[in-house]
Structure formats: C-alpha cells, structure tokens
Amino acid sequence: MNTENNEQYENEMEKYTDAMLPELNQADIENAESVHCKSWVLGKLKSGRTGCFNWHEDMCLGLQITGEDSMRCFAAGNIDLSLRSLAMLKHTCESIGIVLETEGYTLLIQPDSEGPAEGTETTEAVGMEVA
C-alpha cells in the first residue's frame, strides 16, 4: 500500500468540524425539540446495540450507538441537507441529555449524484413464476 498516496488523499479531503454546521432557525429548533425527534433518538438508543452502525439515507448520515446515552456520527454527506440534519440531531440530543460525538469521528463523504433509479425501463418481464 502506498502511504504517500494515502497522505496526499487525506490532505486533500476536507475534514469535518462542528463549525461546518449551519445555524438553526427557529423552525429547525422547534422541529429538533419535537416529541417525534426526541422519541426517534431514544428509540435508536433503546433498540440499538452498543457498536451497532446504521446508515440513514434520508439524512445522509451514518450513526453508531456507543452507549446507553451516547451515539457517534461516523459519516455525513458533504451537502447542506446532511449538515442541517446533523445540526438538528445534535440539538435534539443535547435537549435530552444524550451525547452525540462528531468531531474526530465524522468522515465527510460525497453522496451519489444519481440517486435511486426511478422509472428505469426494461424489456424483461418482471414477476415470479408460480407452479
């Protein structure tokens, strides 16, 4: 493995810091403090096993359960939607006393620009043969 190339790649890659998170407006704060968001976080911690990784496509965030009252963001899309979602998630966690670790753990990723294929045309028959 070429360590020189790895070092060059790491130097070119933008490092995540909490300073990258957008400032939340009042609507974002109210949403982050909603019962729905608080329940979502508590549900993740309750049903998750320590060390369990989850990818949340809708927010473009990768989260890991690190304890009964802590989680870690291991990946975030380098796009506004993902960073705003992460800022809101951090606010939700802080409002209920949950630690969300980000700096030093979060890797910024470039999401696929294509997204899911919608309405892909095919000439093959779709279905299942039943005997």
Long-range contacts (C-beta under 8 A, 24 or more apart in sequence): 13-108, 14-78, 14-108, 15-108, 16-76, 16-102, 16-103, 16-106, 16-107, 16-108, 17-103, 18-90, 18-102, 18-103, 20-83, 21-83, 21-84, 21-86, 21-87, 21-90, 22-80, 22-83, 22-84, 22-87, 23-87, 24-84, 24-87, 24-88, 24-91, 28-84, 28-87, 28-88, 28-91, 29-91, 31-88, 32-88, 32-89, 32-91, 32-92, 32-95, 33-91, 33-92, 33-95, 37-88, 37-89, 37-92, 38-92, 38-95, 38-96, 40-92, 41-71, 41-89, 41-92, 41-93, 41-96, 41-98, 42-96, 42-98, 44-71, 45-69, 45-71, 45-98, 59-85, 59-86, 59-89, 60-85, 60-109, 60-111, 61-85, 61-86, 61-89, 66-101, 67-99, 69-97, 69-98, 69-99, 70-98, 70-99, 70-100, 70-101, 71-98, 71-99, 71-100, 71-101, 72-100, 72-101, 72-102, 72-105, 73-100, 73-101, 73-102, 73-105, 73-106, 74-105, 74-106, 74-107, 75-106, 75-107, 75-108, 75-109, 76-106, 76-107, 76-108, 76-109, 77-108, 77-109, 77-110, 77-111, 78-108, 78-109, 78-110, 78-111, 79-111, 82-111
